[in-house]
Amino acid sequence: MKNINISSPRKSAPIGWILFIGLLAGGMAYYLLQGRTAVDRTAVVVRWIRGTQKDPGLAIQALKRCPDAPFLLPTSGLVGYLWDDSFRPGHRHQGIDIFSGTEPGITPVYAAADGFLTRQVDWKSTIILRIPSDPLLPGRQIWLYYTHMADKEGVSFIHPDYPPGSFEIPVKAGQLLGYQGNYSGNPANPVGVHLHFSVVRDDGSGHYLNELEIQNTLDPSPYLGMALNSKTSGAEIPVCPVAP
């Protein structure tokens, strides 16, 4: 998720309600036209961030491995938006958004798998992990993309072990990478505190493709062991299935 700004009701209740109605109206219009279900999840996300709905049964837990999943869950919170979701017309979401429901800089973010971490010089809130061998297709290289790990002003919550310009730093599954934030690139338009996480394709030459294009990403469902594809999951908030 790139630009949903959900203000605190204590600080700006009228703006919050206008935004809430706008989100639902836009989502509902698209839902009616395309049969998509992001509008249903948007209502839950807004309540979760506002603190009016905190059902612990809706939250995933960091470092847990869902049944048959090769990767750990990278952070804790509510999975509000899914892969190929559309919370605004014309948009196709490239990953998943996990909302902590806390203030920025509190909820830890971890490596979902062993890999090699890169942080470009100009990345305030973003890192990417190179996974040399895809567990679902051994021999294929993939990348795990993490973003929004900074506050609205761009003060980074990425762990100090990974400063800007970091390249190919080995990390282990479960290693602390930073904390969820609400950075959007525009201090006047912070996003709800969350982690955006996606599985990115390699270009075949050892480099990651542009994560902003959904065709350059993979459905994260089999990697995390959850129903994370909006086309098949329906309107439900996904959680780890119960192990048999």
C-alpha positions as CSV (number, residue, x, y, z in Angstrom):
1,M,0.0,0.0,0.0
2,K,1.5,3.3,-1.0
3,N,-0.8,6.3,0.0
4,I,-3.7,5.6,2.3
5,N,-3.5,8.3,5.0
6,I,-5.5,7.5,8.1
7,S,-5.4,10.3,10.7
8,S,-5.8,9.8,14.4
9,P,-9.4,10.5,15.5
10,R,-8.1,12.3,18.5
11,K,-6.2,14.8,16.4
12,S,-8.4,15.2,13.3
13,A,-11.8,13.4,13.6
14,P,-13.5,15.3,10.7
15,I,-10.6,14.5,8.3
16,G,-10.6,10.9,9.4
17,W,-14.2,10.5,8.7
18,I,-14.0,12.2,5.3
19,L,-11.1,9.9,4.4
20,F,-12.9,6.8,5.8
21,I,-16.0,7.6,3.6
22,G,-13.8,8.4,0.6
23,L,-12.0,5.1,0.9
24,L,-15.2,3.1,1.2
25,A,-16.9,5.0,-1.6
26,G,-14.0,4.6,-4.0
27,G,-13.6,0.9,-3.1
28,M,-17.3,0.3,-3.3
29,A,-17.5,1.8,-6.8
30,Y,-14.7,-0.4,-8.0
31,Y,-16.2,-3.3,-6.2
32,L,-19.5,-2.8,-8.1
33,L,-17.7,-2.5,-11.4
34,Q,-15.1,-5.3,-11.0
35,G,-16.5,-7.6,-8.3
36,R,-13.3,-7.1,-6.1
37,T,-13.3,-7.3,-2.3
38,A,-10.7,-4.8,-1.2
39,V,-13.6,-2.5,0.0
40,D,-14.5,-5.1,2.6
41,R,-10.9,-5.3,3.9
42,T,-10.6,-1.5,3.9
43,A,-13.3,-1.2,6.4
44,V,-11.5,-3.6,8.7
45,V,-8.2,-1.9,8.2
46,V,-9.6,1.5,9.1
47,R,-11.2,0.1,12.3
48,W,-8.0,-1.7,13.1
49,I,-5.8,1.4,12.8
50,R,-8.3,3.5,14.7
51,G,-8.3,1.0,17.5
52,T,-12.0,0.3,17.3
53,Q,-11.5,-3.3,16.3
54,K,-8.7,-5.3,17.8
55,D,-9.8,-8.9,17.5
56,P,-6.6,-10.8,18.2
57,G,-7.8,-13.7,16.1
58,L,-7.3,-11.5,13.0
59,A,-3.7,-10.9,13.6
60,I,-0.7,-12.9,12.4
61,Q,2.4,-13.3,14.6
62,A,5.9,-12.5,13.5
63,L,8.4,-15.4,13.3
64,K,5.6,-18.0,13.1
65,R,5.7,-20.5,10.2
66,C,2.3,-21.4,8.8
67,P,1.7,-25.0,7.9
68,D,3.8,-26.1,4.9
69,A,5.2,-22.5,4.4
70,P,8.9,-22.2,3.6
71,F,9.1,-18.6,4.9
72,L,8.5,-17.1,8.4
73,L,5.9,-14.4,8.8
74,P,8.0,-11.2,8.7
75,T,6.0,-9.1,11.2
76,S,2.9,-9.0,13.4
77,G,-0.5,-7.5,12.6
78,L,-3.5,-7.6,10.4
79,V,-3.0,-8.5,6.8
80,G,-5.2,-5.7,5.4
81,Y,-4.4,-5.8,1.7
82,L,-3.4,-8.7,-0.4
83,W,-1.5,-9.5,-3.6
84,D,-3.4,-8.2,-6.7
85,D,-5.8,-6.2,-4.4
86,S,-7.2,-2.9,-5.6
87,F,-7.9,-0.3,-2.9
88,R,-8.3,2.3,-5.6
89,P,-9.4,2.0,-9.2
90,G,-6.7,0.9,-11.7
91,H,-4.3,-0.2,-9.0
92,R,-3.0,-3.8,-8.7
93,H,-1.2,-4.3,-5.4
94,Q,2.2,-6.0,-5.8
95,G,2.5,-7.5,-2.3
96,I,0.7,-7.6,1.1
97,D,0.3,-5.0,3.7
98,I,0.5,-6.0,7.4
99,F,-0.9,-3.3,9.8
100,S,0.4,-3.4,13.3
101,G,-2.2,-1.1,14.9
102,T,0.6,0.6,16.9
103,E,2.5,3.8,16.7
104,P,5.4,4.0,14.2
105,G,8.7,2.4,15.2
106,I,7.3,-0.1,17.7
107,T,6.4,-3.4,15.8
108,P,9.5,-5.4,14.8
109,V,10.1,-6.6,11.3
110,Y,12.2,-9.7,10.6
111,A,13.9,-11.6,7.8
112,A,11.4,-14.2,6.5
113,A,14.3,-16.3,5.2
114,D,18.1,-16.6,4.9
115,G,19.3,-14.2,2.3
116,F,21.5,-11.3,1.4
117,L,20.4,-7.7,2.3
118,T,20.7,-4.7,0.1
119,R,19.7,-1.1,0.9
120,Q,20.2,1.5,-1.8
121,V,21.8,4.8,-0.9
122,D,18.5,6.7,-1.2
123,W,16.3,4.2,0.5
124,K,14.9,5.7,3.8
125,S,12.4,3.0,4.5
126,T,13.2,0.1,2.2
127,I,15.4,-3.0,2.0
128,I,15.5,-6.0,-0.2
129,L,16.7,-9.5,0.4
130,R,18.2,-11.7,-2.3
131,I,17.1,-15.4,-1.9
132,P,19.6,-17.4,-4.1
133,S,17.3,-20.4,-4.5
134,D,13.5,-20.2,-4.5
135,P,12.3,-22.9,-2.1
136,L,9.3,-23.5,-4.5
137,L,11.5,-23.7,-7.6
138,P,15.1,-24.5,-6.6
139,G,17.7,-22.8,-8.7
140,R,15.5,-19.8,-9.4
141,Q,16.6,-16.6,-7.6
142,I,14.0,-14.3,-6.0
143,W,13.9,-11.2,-3.8
144,L,12.0,-10.2,-0.7
145,Y,11.0,-6.5,-0.7
146,Y,10.2,-4.6,2.6
147,T,9.1,-1.0,2.8
148,H,7.5,1.7,4.9
149,M,10.1,1.3,7.7
150,A,10.4,5.0,8.6
151,D,8.3,7.7,10.1
152,K,6.3,10.2,8.1
153,E,9.3,12.6,8.0
154,G,11.6,9.9,6.7
155,V,13.4,9.1,9.9
156,S,14.4,5.5,9.3
157,F,13.4,2.5,11.5
158,I,15.7,0.1,9.6
159,H,18.2,-1.6,12.0
160,P,21.5,0.4,12.2
161,D,23.4,-2.7,11.0
162,Y,22.0,-1.9,7.5
163,P,22.8,1.7,6.7
164,P,22.1,3.3,3.3
165,G,24.5,1.8,0.8
166,S,24.5,-1.7,2.4
167,F,25.1,-4.4,-0.2
168,E,24.8,-8.2,0.1
169,I,24.9,-8.4,3.9
170,P,24.1,-12.0,5.0
171,V,21.0,-12.3,7.2
172,K,19.4,-15.3,8.8
173,A,15.7,-16.1,9.0
174,G,14.3,-14.4,12.1
175,Q,16.9,-11.7,12.2
176,L,15.7,-8.2,13.2
177,L,15.6,-5.9,10.2
178,G,13.8,-2.9,11.7
179,Y,10.3,-1.7,12.7
180,Q,7.0,-0.8,11.0
181,G,6.5,2.8,10.0
182,N,4.2,5.1,8.1
183,Y,6.5,6.7,5.5
184,S,5.0,7.5,2.1
185,G,7.5,10.0,0.7
186,N,5.2,12.9,1.6
187,P,5.2,14.1,5.3
188,A,1.7,15.5,4.8
189,N,0.3,12.2,3.6
190,P,1.6,9.4,5.9
191,V,0.2,5.9,5.4
192,G,-1.2,3.8,8.2
193,V,1.6,2.1,10.1
194,H,2.4,-1.2,8.3
195,L,4.9,-3.3,6.5
196,H,4.5,-3.7,2.7
197,F,6.1,-7.1,1.8
198,S,6.4,-8.6,-1.6
199,V,8.2,-11.5,-3.5
200,V,10.0,-10.0,-6.5
201,R,11.2,-11.8,-9.6
202,D,14.8,-11.8,-10.7
203,D,15.6,-10.4,-14.1
204,G,17.7,-13.5,-15.0
205,S,20.9,-11.6,-14.7
206,G,21.1,-11.4,-10.9
207,H,19.1,-8.2,-10.3
208,Y,15.6,-7.6,-9.0
209,L,12.9,-6.3,-11.3
210,N,10.8,-3.2,-10.6
211,E,8.6,-4.0,-7.7
212,L,6.0,-1.4,-8.7
213,E,4.8,-3.6,-11.5
214,I,2.7,-6.6,-10.4
215,Q,4.0,-8.8,-13.3
216,N,7.4,-8.5,-11.6
217,T,6.1,-10.1,-8.4
218,L,4.9,-13.5,-7.3
219,D,1.9,-14.5,-5.4
220,P,3.2,-14.7,-1.8
221,S,0.5,-17.3,-0.7
222,P,2.6,-20.5,-1.0
223,Y,5.7,-18.8,0.5
224,L,3.9,-17.8,3.7
225,G,1.3,-20.6,3.8
226,M,-1.7,-18.3,3.8
227,A,-4.5,-17.3,1.3
228,L,-2.9,-14.0,0.2
229,N,-4.2,-13.8,-3.4
230,S,-7.1,-11.4,-3.7
231,K,-8.6,-13.2,-6.7
232,T,-9.1,-16.4,-4.7
233,S,-9.2,-15.4,-1.1
234,G,-12.5,-13.5,-1.1
235,A,-13.2,-10.7,1.4
236,E,-11.9,-12.5,4.5
237,I,-8.9,-11.3,6.5
238,P,-6.3,-14.0,6.0
239,V,-4.8,-15.8,9.0
240,C,-2.5,-18.9,9.3
241,P,-4.5,-22.1,8.8
242,V,-4.7,-24.4,11.7
243,A,-2.2,-27.3,11.4
244,P,-3.9,-30.7,11.0
